[in-house]
Amino acid sequence: MKKIHFTDRYLLNPRHPVTVFVIGAGGTGSQVITNLARMSMALQALGHPGLHVTVFDPDTVSQANIGRQLFSETELGLNKAVSLVTRINRFFGYAWTAEPQCFPTRNFSEDSTANIIITCTDNIRSRLTLWKFLKKVHKENFSDHSAPIYWMDFGNSQTKGQVIIGTVREKVLQPSSQEYIPMPKMNVITEEVDYAKIKEKESGPSCSLAEALEKQDLFINSTLAHIGCDILWRMFKEGKTLYRGAYVNLETLKVTAIPV
């Protein structure tokens, strides 16, 4: 029998919009945030309260961002999180929130979190800091509307990348099944990868779009964003998933699913 993970019950029938934190609004984050806006509207059409998203990013829009990331000339010099959220709120009529800073910070206590955390950052330190924060949080007793349940992480090089979703809670209650083997626990990225053995290279900011494309190709971010958001969409729509992520290689046009 195949292994499966059934979505946490609260996310399927919440009393309020499901809270989502997106950390990083760059190449992948700008695509993910736009996909979440469409997802929220689709969920509402199905009778679900939808999503309330908060975006964190301290960076401003530069000339090198325009073209590869979802920003325009008119947004040069503006904060990325503020620009994206303002645009989405106007387009969809939402009241999403922008935080022009990193997460977690001193301003955010353990009870200031979300049901789903999505990281689209480009450094190891931010992931380790977040996991340390989340491990502390999941030991506390919070109500469902504020408890962190899943962490989805995106990471990529120039033409390759991966997306992985895991459970912040030690176990997500699973129903019995005669067809599958229910899995209450899925590893998050920091449980899959030993970052202590990885030496992080500081690439620095790009001065132009051409230079930026030498580091990350044009469609690697959007490809990963669509695959990751599709996994999340099916977890909401179908209430289950057979896959907890995927590896993508645009050079070979190959997508390898990561089973639960």
N, C-alpha and C positions, 0 to 999 in steps of 0.2 A: 504493500500500500504506500502511496505517496504521502509525504509530510505536508502539512498545511498549517497556516496560522489564521485563526478566526479573529477578525477585528474586535478590539475592545468594545464592549456593548454600549458604553456611554457615547462613543463617537457616532454610532448608528442612529441613536435616538436621544440627542442631547436636549436639554431645556433651553440652552442658549447656543448661539453660533460657536462652533468649535474654534478654540484659540490656536493660532499658529504664529510662531516666531521665525522669520527668515533672517539669517545672519549673513550679510554680504549681499550687495546689490549690484555686482559687477557683471562679468560675462555670463555666468550661469545664473546668478541671482536675479538679474533683470528679466531673464526668460522665465524662470520659475515663478516669480511674482505675477507676471502676466498670465501664466497658465493657471495659477491659483484663482485669479479673478474670474476666469472663464469657468473653472470648476465650481466656485461658489454659486455662480448664477445657475449652473446646471443642477446642483444639489437643491437649490431653492425650488426649481421647477419640479423636482421630485418630492417636494414636501418636507425637505430637510431645512433647518435654520441656516445652513451655509457656514461660511468661515469668517472669522475676524482675524486679520493678519496685521502683525506689527513687524516693520522692517528696520533692521539695524545696519548702519554703515556710516563711518566717520568721514569717508572720502568724498571729494568733489569731482564733478564731471570735467574731464580734460579732453583736449582735441583727439588724443589717441583712442579714447573710448568710443567716439562717434563712428558708427559703421559696424563694429564688432559687438558692441553692447547697445542696448535699446535706449539710446539718448540722442538728442538732436543738438544742432548748433545753438539753438535758443536756450539750452540748459547748461551751457558752458559756465563753470565756476559755481554752480549750484550743488548742494549736497545731493548725492545719489538717491538716498532713501527718500528724502523729501520730494525730489523730482518725480520719482516713480509713483509714490503713493498719491501725490497730488493729481497726477495724470489719471491714475486708475479711479480715484474717488470721483473725479469729474466725469469720466467716461461711463462708469457703471453705477454711479450714485451711491457708492459705499462711504463708510466712515472709518476706513482703515487708518492706522497710525504709523508715523515715521519717527524714528529715533536716530538722530545724526551722531551716533556714538557706537562703540563696541558693546558686545554683550558676552558675559555678564560684567557689570561695572559695580562700583560702590553704591550707586543709586538704586540697585535692584537687589532686594532681599530675597530670601528663599521662597517666599510666597508670591513673588512677582515672576511668574513663569507661564508657560502655555502647554496645551495638550500635545502639540506637535512642534518639535524643534527641527528646523531645516538649516543646515550649514552649507554655505556656498563660498567658503573662504579659501585663500591661497597659501595658508601657512599651517604648520603643524602645531605651533604653540596655542593657537586659538582653540583647536580641537581638544587638546589636553586640558586646557583651562576650563572649557565647557563641561567636559566629562567629570572633572573633579567637582564642579558646581552641581551637576545633575545627580551624581552619586550621593551628595549631601542632601539634595532636595528629596529624592525618592524615598529616603528613610523617614521623612516627616509625614504626618497625616494631613492631607489636604482634601477638600471636597473635589468631586469629579471635574467641576468646571475650571479648576485651576491646576490640577495635577498633571505633570508631564508624563506622557505615556509612550510616545515614539520619538526617535531621533533619526532623521534622514540626512545623510551626508553625501555631497557631491565632490568629486575630485578629478582633476584631469591634467594631462601634459599637453603637448601640441596637438596630437591626433588621437590620443587614447584617453580613456577615463573610466570611472566607475561611479555607480550610485548604490548605496546600501542603506536600508532602513532596519532599525533594531528597536528593541523594547527597553525603555528606561526603567520601567517596573521590573522587578525580579520575575514576575509571572503575570501574564494576562489571562484571565479566566477563559477556559475553552470549553465548548460543549462537547459531548460525546459524539463519536462518529463511527459508523460501520464501514465507511468508504475510505477515510483518510486517517492518518496519525496526527492528531492535533498537537501543535507545538506552542506552549505558552511563552517560550523565551526565544528571542532572536538577538544575536549579537549586534552591538553597535560597532561602528568603525574602529574605535579605539580598543575593542576586544578582539578585533580581527587582525589588526596591524600593530606590530611592535614598533611604535614610533621612536622608542629609545635607541633603536639601531639604525635609524635613518638620519643622515646628515642633511639638514635643510639648507638649500642654497638661496641666497637673497638675489633675486633677479632685478629688483628695482623697477621703477615706473618706466613705461615706454613714452617716447616723445612723439611718436606718430603711429598711425594705423598700420603702416607697412612694418614697422618695428614690432608692434604688438602681435601681428600675425606670425612672426617668427617664433613666438612663444606659445601661442594658442591659435590654432587654425580657425577659420571663419565659422564653421558649423559644429564644432565639437561641443560647445556649450549648449546650444539649442537642442542638439540630438540627445544629450544626457538629460536635459531638463524635461523633454517630452517623455522619455522613457520613465524617469523617476516619478513624474506627476501622473503618468498612466497607472503605475503601480498603486499610488495613493488613491487615485480615482476609483480603481477597482476594489480597493479595500473599503471604500465608502459605499459604492454602488452594489457590490456583490457580497460585502461583509466578510471577505476572506481573500487570501492570496497564497498561491503555490510558490511564489518567488519573492525573495527579500532584496533583490537588486539585480544588477547586470554589469558586465564589462563590455566596453565599446571600443572598437578599433576601426577608425574611419579609413585607414590605409587599406585594409582588407575587406571593408564593409561588413564586418562581422560583429554580431551582438551575441554575447554568451550570457544566458540567464543564470542567476545564482539561486538555486532552490532553497526553500525554507529548511 
